[in-house]
């Protein structure tokens, strides 16, 4: 007997459902880490059976979210220019780039406590954290950033600051496109405010120009 042919529209529908479930899960888990799979399915506009067809349990759904975040963060890190850029500009570019995937970053930290486990989350976030620490170390050696904290400790503190500011944006307490957070983190790292503002504006302008060129292409 010939095998049944899976029609392309069905495949597209399946991919669309999976993407919608993941996007909804990010949003709902960000609001309430204890949200149930049934509530996520309802919010995504799919039946429970459809959700379980893609993700047989909460652990599978969360692992898919972790992998999605990992891929996004690896993409951000891969696009950074490396040690050729001055440390203050490099860190500003890092924060601006991370801002675009900030919700996923924030969600992972929230889920680390009760679902994914600290080790799994650390594994996902390691590439971004390693880059941040390396840039801060380089800046400390160059006298750009203060040295009263080890780079790894400073990196952790700046990460917490950025996540807190993102949370403020999400709750409506503040408005930011990432530039104000980048300035705040540079200032916290030891860069004078006026200099930090100028650096961030320069880097942000470059990022906008590059994005416009990519869109036109």
C-alpha positions in Angstrom: 0.0 0.0 0.0 1.5 3.4 -0.9 2.3 5.7 1.9 0.0 8.7 2.4 1.2 11.9 1.1 1.5 14.8 3.6 0.2 17.9 1.9 2.3 21.0 2.1 -0.5 23.2 3.4 -0.8 20.8 6.4 2.9 21.1 7.0 2.7 24.9 6.9 -0.3 24.8 9.3 1.7 22.6 11.7 4.7 24.9 11.6 2.4 27.9 12.1 0.7 26.3 15.1 4.1 25.4 16.7 5.4 28.9 16.2 2.2 30.4 17.6 2.3 28.1 20.6 5.9 29.1 21.4 5.2 32.8 21.0 2.2 32.5 23.3 4.1 30.4 25.8 6.8 33.1 26.0 4.2 35.7 26.6 2.1 33.8 29.1 5.1 32.4 31.1 6.5 35.8 31.3 3.3 37.0 33.0 2.9 33.9 35.1 5.6 31.1 35.4 2.9 28.8 36.8 0.6 29.0 33.8 -0.8 25.6 32.7 -0.4 24.0 29.3 -4.2 24.2 28.9 -4.2 27.9 29.5 -1.3 28.3 27.0 -3.3 26.3 24.4 -6.4 28.4 25.0 -4.4 31.7 24.7 -2.8 30.4 21.4 -6.1 29.5 20.0 -5.4 25.8 19.6 -7.0 22.7 21.3 -5.1 20.9 24.0 -4.4 18.0 21.7 -2.7 20.2 19.1 -0.3 21.6 21.8 0.5 18.1 23.1 1.1 17.0 19.5 4.0 19.4 19.3 5.0 19.3 23.0 4.1 16.2 25.0 4.6 17.9 28.3 5.6 21.1 30.1 9.3 20.0 30.1 9.3 19.6 26.3 7.7 23.0 25.8 10.2 24.7 28.1 13.1 23.0 26.5 12.0 24.2 23.1 11.8 27.7 24.5 15.3 27.4 25.9 16.6 26.1 22.6 14.9 29.0 20.7 16.4 31.5 23.1 19.8 29.8 22.8 19.7 30.1 19.0 18.7 33.8 19.2 21.5 34.6 21.6 24.0 32.7 19.5 22.9 34.8 16.5 23.4 38.0 18.4 26.8 37.0 19.6 27.9 35.9 16.1 27.1 39.3 14.7 29.3 41.3 17.2 32.5 42.7 15.7 34.9 41.3 18.3 38.0 42.9 19.8 38.6 45.3 17.0 36.0 47.6 18.5 36.6 49.9 21.5 35.3 48.3 24.8 32.7 51.0 25.5 31.3 50.8 22.0 31.5 47.0 22.1 29.5 46.8 25.3 26.9 49.3 24.0 26.5 47.3 20.9 26.2 44.1 23.0 23.4 45.6 25.1 21.5 47.0 22.1 21.7 43.6 20.3 20.6 41.7 23.4 17.7 44.0 23.9 16.0 42.5 20.8 15.9 39.1 22.5 15.5 40.5 26.0 12.1 38.9 26.7 13.5 35.5 26.0 16.5 36.2 28.2 14.3 37.4 31.0 11.9 34.4 30.7 14.8 32.0 31.0 16.0 33.6 34.2 12.5 33.4 35.6 12.1 29.7 34.7 15.6 28.8 36.0 14.3 28.7 39.6 11.6 26.1 39.2 11.6 24.5 35.8 14.6 24.4 33.6 17.2 24.4 36.4 20.1 26.8 36.9 22.6 24.6 35.0 20.4 24.4 31.8 19.8 28.1 31.8 23.5 28.8 32.4 24.3 26.6 29.5 22.0 28.6 27.2 23.1 32.0 28.4 26.9 31.1 28.6 27.8 32.5 25.1 26.3 35.9 25.9 27.6 36.1 29.4 31.1 35.1 28.2 31.1 37.9 25.7 29.9 40.5 28.2 32.6 39.4 30.7 35.4 39.5 28.1 34.4 43.0 26.9 34.3 44.2 30.5 37.7 42.7 31.2 39.2 44.3 28.2 37.6 47.7 29.2 39.0 47.4 32.7 42.5 46.8 31.3 42.1 49.8 29.1 40.9 52.0 32.0 37.5 52.5 30.4 35.5 50.6 33.0 36.0 50.7 36.8 38.0 48.0 38.5 36.5 47.8 42.0 34.6 44.6 41.0 35.9 41.6 39.1 34.6 41.5 35.5 32.5 38.4 36.1 30.8 40.0 39.1 30.3 43.3 37.3 28.8 41.4 34.3 26.3 39.7 36.6 25.3 43.0 38.2 24.9 44.7 34.8 22.8 41.8 33.6 20.5 42.2 36.6 20.2 45.9 35.9 19.3 45.3 32.2 16.7 42.7 33.1 15.2 45.0 35.7 14.9 47.8 33.2 13.3 45.5 30.6 10.8 44.4 33.3 10.0 48.1 33.9 9.3 48.5 30.1 7.1 45.4 30.1 5.0 46.7 33.0 4.6 50.1 31.4 6.6 52.0 34.1 9.1 53.1 31.6 9.7 53.4 27.8 12.9 52.4 26.1 14.1 50.9 22.8 17.3 49.7 24.4 19.3 52.9 24.1 18.6 54.2 27.6 19.4 50.8 29.0 22.7 50.7 27.1 23.5 54.2 28.5 22.6 53.1 32.1 24.8 50.0 31.9 27.8 52.0 30.6 27.4 54.5 33.4 27.1 51.7 35.9 30.3 50.2 34.4 32.1 53.5 35.0 31.7 55.5 31.8 30.8 59.2 32.4 27.1 59.9 31.5 27.7 62.3 28.6 30.4 60.1 27.1 28.1 57.0 27.5 25.2 58.8 25.8 27.5 59.8 22.9 28.8 56.3 22.5 25.4 54.7 22.5 23.9 57.2 20.1 26.8 56.6 17.7 26.5 52.8 17.9 22.7 52.9 17.7 22.9 55.1 14.5 25.2 52.5 12.9 22.8 49.7 13.9 19.8 51.6 12.3 21.8 52.3 9.1 22.8 48.7 8.8 19.2 47.5 9.4 18.0 50.0 6.7 20.5 48.7 4.2 19.5 45.1 4.9 15.9 46.0 4.4 16.6 47.7 1.1 18.7 44.8 -0.1 
